Amino acid sequence: MVPAIAATLIWAQVLNPQTGWLNRMIAAVSPIEAVGINGLRWLDNPSLVYIAYTFIGIWGIGNMILINLASLQGVPTALYEAAELDGAGWWNKLWNITLPMVSPVIFYNLVLSVVGLLQYFLVPFVLNGGSGYPEGTTRFYMIYFYKQAFTFANMGYGSTLAWFMFIIALIITALLFGTARHWVYYAAEAR
């Protein structure tokens, strides 16, 4: 697994307007006028920076995909065979067998993703030092918290921001756990 800072620095080079691999691939399939002489400025353009951050985010979902793949392999094939004997189609097998059997893993990944998104800090901080560049579009909540607490030494306000984020994360997590009994299936539970 590539460390997060190293992966972010690699993506900074992939998204480089002059020498980045992504701009070179776009230039290879489209006329140079479509991307400009210097290429698309992924990290400098306010309308493209979120697309660039999405690319970086998608790069990081490999662990969740492996966990989901392992859970899919754990679904008993006897259930599919029994459903086929009963005449179930692919949609019925997906809805009534696959999704309930992997729902605990989906729930696990959902909780980790929500908590991870609430802590989104590393990518904007590594790419632009937490400055909010371009035009304040990357000044996320955790960047604002970091600046207040550690750059401006405003610890009282910073701790208030941290507590607020903790309460928001607690509420969202409690909502997820509260609704889980309606859509997460555990094999040992009676329904």
Secondary structure, 3 states (H helix, E strand, C coil): CCCHHHHHHHHHHHCCCCCCHHHHHHHHHCCHHHHCCCCCCCCCCCCCHHHHHHHHHHHCCHHHHHHHHHHHHCCCHHHHHHHHHCCCCHHHHHHHHHHHHHHHHHHHHHHHHHHHHHCCCHHHHHHHCCCCCCCCCCCCHHHHHHHHHHHCCCHHHHHHHHHHHHHHHHHHHHHHHHHHHHHCCCCCCCC
